Every structure is written in C-alpha cells, then in structure tokens.
Amino acid sequence: MDQENSKEKSDISSSYKHGKNPEIDAWHTAFYIENHLDYYSYKEHVASPEQVRFMVYLDENDHYYPCSDEMFEAIINRNRSGFLQKKYNEVLQRVLELIDSNIDDDREKTYLESLVIIKYKHETRDEIMLPSRLEKRLLNIFYHRTQIDDPLRFKKAKRNRKVSEALESPEFKKALNHVDLTKLDDPPTTITDIRERVEELELKRLVALAVETPLWDSEDNRKYTENDYKKIFARALTGNGVDKLFDFLGIHGKNNSRGTNISKKILWIADETGEIIIDITIAKYLVKLGHTVIIGVKGGPFFTKVAYTDTQEDEIISKKLEGAYFIDEKSLNKNDLVGILRSDDHIYVISDETQEKTNLLLTSVSYARIFKEVDGIISRGNDQKRRFFNTGFEFTQNIFNISKGDDDSVLISFKPRHPSVINFSHKDLEKKAKTIIDQMKDANENGMTVVFYSGVIGSIPGKIDEAKEIMSVFIQHLKKQFEDTFIINPSHYYEPGMDADDLMYMWEIVQTSSYIDIWRFQTYEDIATSFQIMDKKVPPEWVGKDATYSTGCTKEMIIAQIVQKKNPEMQIIGPAKSKFMRRLDYGVGKMYDERL
C-alpha cells in the first residue's frame, strides 16, 4: 500500500520539470528563496546540494523540497488555495492558542495576537510559503517577544513523568513478563528458540505500547491494569514494514539466529515527549541485542516535540539517558564520526538543528553524515511519515516509520533506499585499505621500493577524469624509469559514490601502515610531463598547478610529516612543505576545497 502511494506521489512530483516554462521556473526559485531554503541565498543555514545528497537521492537537476508532494503541487501550480489556506489557518490557531495559554496580561496578549496576525496575513498573501516555515516564523515572534524559551516545558515534563511511572508500575511489568505458551503458534521447544521468541515478543510489545497516546495525553494512565496492558500488547502490527523491521533487527524471520545477528547502527528519529520514554526503553533493548542507536531530536523547542534541551534538562529523560553520548559537534567529518561510534557507548543523542517538522534542508553536517553512515532509519509518528513517505523522493537509507494505524493498530511502514545509492561504510573502506596494505607488504618483502604518489584528483571541479589520466600517465612514465618499484596510483582506487572523506579515511589507514619508502607529491613539472607524453598543450586550468593546490594533498602532507617522525628513513619528495597551506578543508560531500 505504501509503495503504491509513493508511486502515485512520484507522478505528482514529476509534474514540474525545470526548463519547460520560465514563469513556473521563476516561481519555483522564488519558492525556495521566500521559504529561506535556497542554499545560494542562505549558505549559513541551508545545506549544500552535496550535503542533501547524503540523505536524499537526487538526479542532477532535482531539487528536494521538505514537504509532501501534495503540498508542493499546491504551491508550485497555484491551483489549490482552499487546501493551502486551511493548512495556514491550522498553523495560526496553534500559535494563537500558545499565546492565549501563556500570556495573562490582556493588553500584552492582544498586542502579541495582533502582531502574529499581521505577520500571518503578510506571509500567506502570495501562497508561496510552506505551512511549516510559516509556523517557524510565527513562533519566533512569540519566542523573541516573550522571552519564554519553552512555553510547554511543564506539559512536556508531565508527559514524561506519566509514562515513566507507567513503565515502573507493577501492572506493566507483570503484563510485559507474562507468557502463555499455549497461545503461541508453534511454541518454542529449545532454549535458543525460547530466547529468540522472547526477544520478538518483548520488542513487539514495546512497539505496540509506543503508540498508546493516552499514556501521556490522558489523566487515566494510573488506572491501567495488567489486563489493559495485555490488550495493548495484543494490538495488531500492520503495514509493509512489519517483517522487514524485525528482519533488519535480526530477531525475526526464517533465517533468524542469535548467532548470526549482525549489529546495526540505527538512527532513531524521535517525535513526541512522553513517547520518547518508550523510545529510550526500546533503544536500550536494542542495545542488549547488540545494536547501536543514535536518537535524533529537535534542535530547540517546538510544541511538544522532543528537543535537545529536554534530553539534558528534563529530569526524567536525562535520567533515562544517563551514560549516553551527546554529539554536540555540528560539522563532524567521517574520521571523527567513526571514532565516536567506535567508542564503548551504544546510545547516542544528536540534534537535527531544526525547530520544525522534518526538514532535511536545515539539518547539520553531523546529522546528515550520520543519516548517510547508519544502517537504517526508524522514524516516529505521522508528521515524519508524511515527510518520508508522502513524497516521490527516495532516500539514501532504508526508512521505517512507526505510527498509529487504523482500528487501533500499529502501522509499520517501510521505504527502501534508492537502488542506485552507493554508500561506503568504514568497514568497506578498511577492507579496501587492507588489500592495498597487503600489496605494499608483499612488495616490501620482495625487496621492492614502495612509492606513494599524491596528486591533484578532485581539486579542479569537473576535471576528475582528466586528473586521473594525468596521474596515470605520469606514474606509468615513472615505472618505465624505475626498477623494482611498487608505485601506488590513488586514482585507480576512486569509485563512484565515494566522497573526499571516504577517500581520506581509506588512505590514512594505508599511509600510516609504515610500508611507504618514498612519498612523492605531484609537481607542476610532473603535470607538464604528462601532457607532453600525451602530445597535448597544458590547458589553462592546469598551468601552475601542483599538489599544494589539492585539499587532499594538503591533508596528506600533514600525515606524511607525522609518519616521517616515526619512520625517519621515509623520503618526502615534491613541493616545499611550507607551501601546503591554501587548501585545508573539503566542502561537505565535495572532492575540492570548500572555498572553491
């Protein structure tokens, strides 16, 4: 059903094609600018196209929009005013209700309501504004004028306390631990079977509980009996993702075996306070099964959604997350992220850096990289389901969603990652590095001199293929000159789907292996010789270039000097070390320096 909906939505999103109508193209561009989602206008806040591709699979001319296809179609085609005005009015009413419940002074309340309504009329006049972006702007008026940083803090704390008390109650514990083997299909007969069935039962019960909104929204939670919990646990699990989720977690399906359970890194995108207590309980259970869970939360207060401050300041949540690792760095590279995820911690918390419903255009570099590096995404609630499933866009990860279904069921939806997505895990890169190291080791043992050649590959945008040819031609030239020499040509190891961080992660493992005898950095003379061999003149973009122009070579020169301190016999050949200063940091997802 979900896949059929996705196909239908995809047809909607494909109704707009850039280049067919200049007026619609202009409206499309204005849509991003007016919503403050245009990268070229708001580079400090909006993710670059390359960063977005960490999360969303995009063709060359695609533009990701953080809303459903239905919403985008209404705005881009300007043909559904009634639909848009209804959504806008829902936003206004939520903000006015917030003002009414938090401001006691009548004059101040009237002033603030009037100000919000004036802004509302201005922003919705042209019907180009996303309701979620409108909501952010109206909320900012409230926050800035009142200096109330989290108007629903006490409501959220009360929700969390209710659920925590419920999970600690004898009634819940008895129901959770109750097993009636006579009611099980194909009852287990061995200890291994019993263990596997227990894992399946307990997780299913916790998932069933995760959509029990009265636990945090009602005052009746203390009246729940053991039988009430048993009825909740008997709730049907529906949707195309039920079996796939349990297969993904390694505790369900034909091939289920405790011995073959593969540890997964999971980005668990939390939604509401109250239910976050159950989310954390599930996360801890997944850790017992060998998995690692990164819990994603909002960057700041947004109604009753879980915010990063809640995870540290809310008494209940912070206690539940004792021992978790909080990822505060907003621009982690691959090396740093792998180092963090290899620690002894198994539960992590990260902010998505937004204060609105799921908006991948505004997330941090660290969040985008985690999205790319994990093994799968588990999202929570209907808001996230709309963002991930009611769209024709496909993503770089398999995505699950757990939300309330029809007839009191739990709906588990699944959206597979785009089949063309290529991700290189740190294990993939380490395996590739080991293969190269083994070759270096064999060459070394056979008395050969091992040379590592560092040169420009991606630092001139759009010239990767030419750079690889230049490097290969020159290395072939060196091989004809040198006897018993094993020369590593980095351009042979670049594969589609690799970004600069992937390559640097792999090469640093190789470079610090202590098997390099000579580390040669590309000079302009090398480049000129390559063009001479190819019987070509040096093109303008290559004139004067050498390894100092390369971001990767700059990083590698730093590594080379560290390696040389440990292995003084290693020679470094090429441009002067002091000249490696101008290219220091890759642009996110790019093969060249961020300043380019």
Secondary structure, 3 states (H helix, E strand, C coil): CHHHHHHHHHHHHCCCCCCCCHHHHHHHHHHHHHCCCCCCCCCCCCCCHHHHCCCEECCCCCCCCCCCHHHHHHHHHCCCHHHHHHHHHHHHHHHHHHHHHHCCCHHHHHHHHHHHHHHHHHHHCCCCCCHHHHHHHHHHHHHHHHCCCCCCHHHHHHHHHHHHHHHHCHHHHHHHHCCCHHHCCCCCCCHHHHHHHHHHHHHHHHHHHCCCCHHHHCCCHHHCCHHHHHHHHCCCEECCCHHHHHHHCCCCCCCCCHHHCCCCEEEEECCECCHHHHHHHHHHHHHHCCCEEEEEEECCCCCCECEHHHHHHCHHHHHHCCCCEEECCCCCCHHHHHHHHCCCCCEEEEECCCCCCCCCCCCCHHHHHHHHHCCEEEEEHHHHHHHHHCCCCEECCCEEEEEECHHHCEEEEEECCCCCCCCCCHHHHHHHHHHHHHHHHHHHHCCCEEEEEECCCCCCCCCHHHHHHHHHHHHHHHHHHCCCEEEECHHHHCCCCCCHHHHHHHHHHHHCCCCCCEEEECCHHHHHHHHHHCCCCCCHHHCCCCHHHCHHHHHHHHHHHHHHHHCCCCEEECCCHHHCCCCCCECCCCCCECCC
